[in-house]
Amino acid sequence: MTTNETSREAIIAKTKKFLSEEFEVDPETITPDAPLKETLALDSLDYVDLVVVIEENFGFKVNGEAFMQMVTFKDFFDHIEANVTAKA
């Protein structure tokens, strides 16, 4: 990924795009303070789908324990940004 693709804004835009497509939610509902699980209506199978989509879009393995600690989209974006930055 280039620097432009690893900026927080680019990560958020890319994440909103694939989440809205994969989970059929309005991208406007994906805000930093919104609850991740409730906004995406995630059940246990959806978590697996979400992990796969993250891995496909950002190229890193998702740590299940860290993933379960994420409550809001801010937590989610922070986790992706940290991993993308570490990988770059």
Secondary structure by P-SEA (a helix, b strand, c coil): cccccccaaaaaaaaaaaaaaacccccccccccccccccccccaaaaaaaaaaaaaaccccccaaaaaacccaaaaaaaaaaaaaaac
